[in-house]
Each structure stands twice: as C-alpha cells, then as structure tokens.
Amino acid sequence: MFARLTQYLKETGQEMQRVSWPTWAELKESTTVVIVTVALVTFFIFIVDQILSFVQKKLILMT
C-alpha cells in the first residue's frame, strides 16, 4: 500500500517537472481573457433576464 503511494508521489513529482508552465505575461493575458468573458456573459444573462422579466410582467397584467 505504502509502496504504491510512494510510487504515485514520485511519478507525480516527475510529471510536475515536465509541465510547460505559462510565463507571467501569458498568465496575465489568459486571466484577462477569462475575466472579460465572464463579465460579458454575465451582462448578457442580465439583459436577457431583464427582458424576460418585463415580458412576464406584461403577460401577467394582461390576464
């Protein structure tokens, strides 16, 4: 059991050394893209929600 755990941790360490980590500039750029995308999607969902709420209120008032 411990031999398997030790082997797993050893292989994990080796794999982490082979990872191609992003540069600081790439990391900042990717983070900016994610934040802008989330903001745009949030704004879009907000607008759709407001439109649907408006339509729902108008339909309720009609009945």
Secondary structure in CASP SS format (residue, H / E / C, confidence):
PFRMAT SS
TARGET T0000
AUTHOR 0000-0000-0000
METHOD secondary structure of the structure
MODEL  1
M C 1.00
F H 1.00
A H 1.00
R H 1.00
L H 1.00
T H 1.00
Q H 1.00
Y H 1.00
L H 1.00
K H 1.00
E H 1.00
T H 1.00
G H 1.00
Q H 1.00
E H 1.00
M H 1.00
Q H 1.00
R H 1.00
V C 1.00
S C 1.00
W C 1.00
P C 1.00
T C 1.00
W H 1.00
A H 1.00
E H 1.00
L H 1.00
K H 1.00
E H 1.00
S H 1.00
T H 1.00
T H 1.00
V H 1.00
V H 1.00
I H 1.00
V H 1.00
T H 1.00
V H 1.00
A H 1.00
L H 1.00
V H 1.00
T H 1.00
F H 1.00
F H 1.00
I H 1.00
F H 1.00
I H 1.00
V H 1.00
D H 1.00
Q H 1.00
I H 1.00
L H 1.00
S H 1.00
F H 1.00
V H 1.00
Q H 1.00
K H 1.00
K H 1.00
L H 1.00
I H 1.00
L H 1.00
M H 1.00
T C 1.00
END
